C-alpha cells in the first residue's frame, strides 16, 4: 500500500467513525498534525507501517 492510498484509507475510516484528526491522534498517541500528514500522503510513521 503506498502512502497516498493509506492516507485515503485513514481518512475514510476516520470520517466513518466521526473522529476529528485530533481525536484520532489522541487515540493513537500522536498529534492531529501527524494524522493530517498521513491522510495527505506526506508521511507514514512507524505506527502506520505496523497496520498497513
Rosetta constraint file for C-alpha pairs under 8 A:
AtomPair CA 1 CA 5 HARMONIC 6.33 0.50
AtomPair CA 1 CA 6 HARMONIC 6.23 0.50
AtomPair CA 1 CA 52 HARMONIC 6.72 0.50
AtomPair CA 2 CA 6 HARMONIC 6.16 0.50
AtomPair CA 3 CA 7 HARMONIC 6.07 0.50
AtomPair CA 3 CA 38 HARMONIC 7.39 0.50
AtomPair CA 3 CA 41 HARMONIC 4.73 0.50
AtomPair CA 3 CA 42 HARMONIC 7.28 0.50
AtomPair CA 3 CA 43 HARMONIC 7.20 0.50
AtomPair CA 3 CA 44 HARMONIC 6.56 0.50
AtomPair CA 4 CA 8 HARMONIC 6.24 0.50
AtomPair CA 4 CA 39 HARMONIC 7.40 0.50
AtomPair CA 4 CA 40 HARMONIC 6.77 0.50
AtomPair CA 4 CA 41 HARMONIC 4.53 0.50
AtomPair CA 5 CA 9 HARMONIC 6.14 0.50
AtomPair CA 5 CA 41 HARMONIC 7.82 0.50
AtomPair CA 6 CA 10 HARMONIC 6.20 0.50
AtomPair CA 6 CA 38 HARMONIC 7.55 0.50
AtomPair CA 6 CA 39 HARMONIC 7.35 0.50
AtomPair CA 6 CA 41 HARMONIC 7.44 0.50
AtomPair CA 6 CA 52 HARMONIC 7.08 0.50
AtomPair CA 7 CA 11 HARMONIC 6.10 0.50
AtomPair CA 7 CA 38 HARMONIC 5.13 0.50
AtomPair CA 7 CA 39 HARMONIC 3.65 0.50
AtomPair CA 7 CA 40 HARMONIC 5.86 0.50
AtomPair CA 7 CA 41 HARMONIC 5.42 0.50
AtomPair CA 8 CA 12 HARMONIC 6.16 0.50
AtomPair CA 8 CA 39 HARMONIC 5.92 0.50
AtomPair CA 8 CA 40 HARMONIC 7.76 0.50
AtomPair CA 9 CA 13 HARMONIC 6.19 0.50
AtomPair CA 9 CA 39 HARMONIC 7.96 0.50
AtomPair CA 10 CA 14 HARMONIC 5.95 0.50
AtomPair CA 10 CA 38 HARMONIC 7.64 0.50
AtomPair CA 10 CA 39 HARMONIC 6.22 0.50
AtomPair CA 11 CA 15 HARMONIC 6.16 0.50
AtomPair CA 11 CA 39 HARMONIC 5.74 0.50
AtomPair CA 12 CA 16 HARMONIC 6.19 0.50
AtomPair CA 13 CA 17 HARMONIC 6.29 0.50
AtomPair CA 14 CA 18 HARMONIC 6.22 0.50
AtomPair CA 14 CA 19 HARMONIC 5.52 0.50
AtomPair CA 14 CA 20 HARMONIC 7.19 0.50
AtomPair CA 14 CA 21 HARMONIC 7.66 0.50
AtomPair CA 14 CA 24 HARMONIC 7.15 0.50
AtomPair CA 15 CA 19 HARMONIC 6.24 0.50
AtomPair CA 15 CA 20 HARMONIC 7.70 0.50
AtomPair CA 19 CA 23 HARMONIC 5.57 0.50
AtomPair CA 19 CA 24 HARMONIC 5.95 0.50
AtomPair CA 20 CA 24 HARMONIC 6.24 0.50
AtomPair CA 21 CA 25 HARMONIC 6.00 0.50
AtomPair CA 21 CA 32 HARMONIC 4.71 0.50
AtomPair CA 21 CA 33 HARMONIC 7.46 0.50
AtomPair CA 21 CA 35 HARMONIC 5.82 0.50
AtomPair CA 21 CA 36 HARMONIC 6.60 0.50
AtomPair CA 22 CA 26 HARMONIC 6.15 0.50
AtomPair CA 22 CA 31 HARMONIC 6.36 0.50
AtomPair CA 22 CA 32 HARMONIC 3.96 0.50
AtomPair CA 22 CA 33 HARMONIC 7.61 0.50
AtomPair CA 22 CA 35 HARMONIC 7.73 0.50
AtomPair CA 23 CA 27 HARMONIC 6.39 0.50
AtomPair CA 23 CA 32 HARMONIC 7.27 0.50
AtomPair CA 24 CA 28 HARMONIC 6.28 0.50
AtomPair CA 24 CA 32 HARMONIC 7.14 0.50
AtomPair CA 24 CA 35 HARMONIC 7.46 0.50
AtomPair CA 25 CA 29 HARMONIC 5.82 0.50
AtomPair CA 25 CA 30 HARMONIC 4.68 0.50
AtomPair CA 25 CA 31 HARMONIC 4.89 0.50
AtomPair CA 25 CA 32 HARMONIC 4.92 0.50
AtomPair CA 25 CA 34 HARMONIC 7.36 0.50
AtomPair CA 25 CA 35 HARMONIC 6.15 0.50
AtomPair CA 26 CA 30 HARMONIC 6.00 0.50
AtomPair CA 26 CA 31 HARMONIC 6.66 0.50
AtomPair CA 26 CA 32 HARMONIC 7.57 0.50
AtomPair CA 30 CA 34 HARMONIC 6.43 0.50
AtomPair CA 30 CA 35 HARMONIC 7.58 0.50
AtomPair CA 31 CA 35 HARMONIC 6.70 0.50
AtomPair CA 32 CA 36 HARMONIC 6.25 0.50
AtomPair CA 33 CA 37 HARMONIC 6.30 0.50
AtomPair CA 34 CA 38 HARMONIC 6.28 0.50
AtomPair CA 34 CA 43 HARMONIC 7.82 0.50
AtomPair CA 35 CA 39 HARMONIC 6.18 0.50
AtomPair CA 36 CA 40 HARMONIC 6.18 0.50
AtomPair CA 37 CA 41 HARMONIC 6.14 0.50
AtomPair CA 37 CA 42 HARMONIC 5.05 0.50
AtomPair CA 37 CA 43 HARMONIC 5.47 0.50
AtomPair CA 37 CA 44 HARMONIC 7.76 0.50
AtomPair CA 38 CA 42 HARMONIC 6.04 0.50
AtomPair CA 38 CA 43 HARMONIC 5.26 0.50
AtomPair CA 38 CA 44 HARMONIC 5.62 0.50
AtomPair CA 38 CA 45 HARMONIC 7.85 0.50
AtomPair CA 44 CA 48 HARMONIC 5.86 0.50
AtomPair CA 44 CA 49 HARMONIC 6.84 0.50
AtomPair CA 45 CA 49 HARMONIC 6.59 0.50
AtomPair CA 46 CA 50 HARMONIC 6.44 0.50
AtomPair CA 47 CA 51 HARMONIC 7.07 0.50
AtomPair CA 48 CA 52 HARMONIC 5.86 0.50
